[in-house]
């Protein structure tokens, strides 16, 4: 299970604020005038047709690219406001293409999630046993105990996907940005991953923004739904998901 921030130390503020956000590609606006706030401890499902800008939104939120217009701010556990590039170390990002090292083991790929926590020279001597044990437990929780010492290049796409999920949890982030984290999983494994993402928010201290397409998963797991679809009257609006 991922370790969660202590709710007793967290300022009860909005976790993410987006104001007048816009993304443009080749002279075409994917979305524009987005203004919404994510309450801390929320699971937000992002949905929309292919090419609508879901991945672009996550890249902008994670400071991997700049918006065409608008502003983003994160509120940390102490209640201070941060721009995305100054909040990156508090984020866990699950990429569509996983971004694993193909010639490293699944365990080592998960351990890299904490490289930023240690000085460069410290990691040359290996990670502490407590880190290794935690990484192993995460892999076991996601059904990968039998694959921990296999190279990433040797395992299936679904196993690589779950490894990238484990790495994001291992960072102990305040917020996870997940781009289709169950796209290569069968329903049983998808439930296992989504259960972990949902549990990540239950302390009330951490939040998840997750690209999902299946209405069943959205209704089961999400607190809010963000539709990115210019054809929808709810385009760019954060909607409460009714239980």
N, C-alpha and C positions, 0 to 999 in steps of 0.2 A: 504494500500500500504506500502511496506517496505521502511524505510528511507534509503537513499543512501548517501555514502560519498560525501562530497563537492568536485567537480572536480577541483575547483580553488586551492585547497590545496594539490592536488595529484601530485607527481612527475611523469612525463610521461615516464615511464620505462616499460620494460617487467615485467609482473606480476609473472610469474612462469618459471623457467628454469630447465630442466631435462637433465642430461648428462650421457650417457652410462649406463642407468638404466636397471637392470635385476632382474627378480623374478624367483626363482626356487622352485619346489615342488617335493619332493620325487625323487630327481635326474633328474627331467625333467624341462627344461626351459619353462616357460609360455611365457615370452618375454625377449629379451636381446638387448643390444646396442641401446636402445631408447635414442634419443637426439632430443629435440625440445623445443621451447619457446612459451609461451602463451602471446600475447599482452594484456595489461590491457584493460578491458572493453569487453572481448570476451566471446562468448558462444561456448563452445567446446562440441560436442557430441562424446561420446565414444561408439563404437559398436564392436560386435564380437560374435562368437558362445558361447554357454554355456561352462563354464570351461576354457575359453581362458585367464582369468586373469583380467577381468574388475574390479571386486570388489577388487581383490588384489592390483591393481594399485591405486584405491582410498584409500585403507587402508595405503598403503605406502606413498602416497601424504599427508595424514592426520596424519602421524607419529604414527599410531596405530600398525604398524609393520615395520620392517627394510627391506630394499632391500637386495638382495644377492650381488649386486654390483651397483656402480654408485652413483650419487649425485643429490640432489634437493636443490634449493634455491628459496625463495620467496622475492619479492621486496615489502616493505610496502609503505604506502602512503607518507612517508618521503623520500623514495628512498633507504633506508637501506636494506641490504641483510640479510635474516634469514633462518636458517635451519627449517625443518618442525615442530620439537617439540617446537621451540620458536615462532612459528607462529600460534599455535593451537587456541589461544584465538581470533584470527582474522578470523577464519574459521567457517562456518556454515556447518554441516554435516547432510545429509539426508540419514539414513540407510535403507537398505531393510527391516530389522525387526523392524523399527520404534523406538525402545528403549524408549517407553513411560512407565510411571508408571501406572499400570492398575487400581489402587485404588485412583488415583488422577483425578480431573476433566480435561477436555480438556484445560480450561483456565489455570489451575495451571501447566499443562504440558508445555504449551507455555511459561509461566512466568519463568520456570526453565532455559530457555535459557539465562537468564541474571544473574544467581546466581554468576557467576565468577566476575561480575562487582561490587558486594557489599561485605563487610566483613561479615563473617559468622553470627555475631550477628544481623546484620541489617535485614537480611531476616526473622529472627524469629518474627519480628514485622510486617511482611507483606511488600508487594511491594508498591511503591508510586502509587497514583491514576492515574498518567499519564502513568505509565507502564501498568496498568490494562486496561486503555482505549485503548492504542495502541494494546495490545494483542487481545482485543475484536474486534477491527477493522480488524486486520489480519484474525481472524477466520471468520468474516463476509464476507470479500473479497473472502475467499475460500469456501463460502457456508456453514459455520458451526455455524451461529449465533444461531440456534435453539438447538445446542448441547453443548454450552459452559460449562454448569454445570453438564453434564453427565460424569460419570467415563469413562476412556478410555476403560475399559473392557466391557462396555455396548454398545459401538458403533461398526459399521462395520469396516472391514479392510480398505476400501477406506476412511472412515472418520478418522481413525487413521493415515493413510498415509498423508492426508491433514494437520492434526494436527502437524505431524513431519515437514512438509514443513513450516508451520506457525512458529514453534519454531526456525527453522534455520533462517528465515527472522528476527525474533524478536531479535536475537543476534546482528543484524546490522553488519554483518561480511564484510570483504573485498572480500572474495571469498567463494563460495558455492560449495561443492562437493556432488553431488546427485546421489545415486545409484538406478536407475529405479524408479524415483519419481512419475510416473503415471501408474505403472504396474497394479494397482487395480482399475483404474478409467475408467469410460465410456468416450467416446470421448469429450462430452461437458465439463466434469470436468477436463479432461486432458488438454484441451485448456486453461481453467481457470488457472491451475497451471503453465503451460508452458508460458502463457502470463506474469505471475508474475515473473518467472525466467528470461524471456527475458527483462522485464522492469528493472530488477535489474542491468542489464549491460548497460543500455542506457545512464547513466551519464558519462560513460567512465572511472569510477573509480573502478568498481567492476567487477568480472568475475565469470563465472559458468563453471564447468566441470560436465557433466551430462551423465550417461549411458542411452542411448535410442536405441530402435530397429526399430521403425517404420520409414521407409524412408521419409514418408510424414512429420512427425514431424521434422526430421533432416533437410529437405530442407526448411521448414518454419521458423525454429528458430535458427539453428546453423550458426555460422561464420566459424567454423573449424570442421573437422571430424578426429577423431583418430581411426583407425582400429586396433584391436588386433585380428589378425587371421593369423597364420603362413602360411596358404594356399594362402593368398593374397599377391600380389607383393607390396601392400602399407602397409603391416604389420608394425605397430610401427611408421608410418609417420603421421605428422599433415598436413592435406590437407585443402585447402581453399574450402569452400562450395560456389559454384557459384549460384548467385541469379537467 
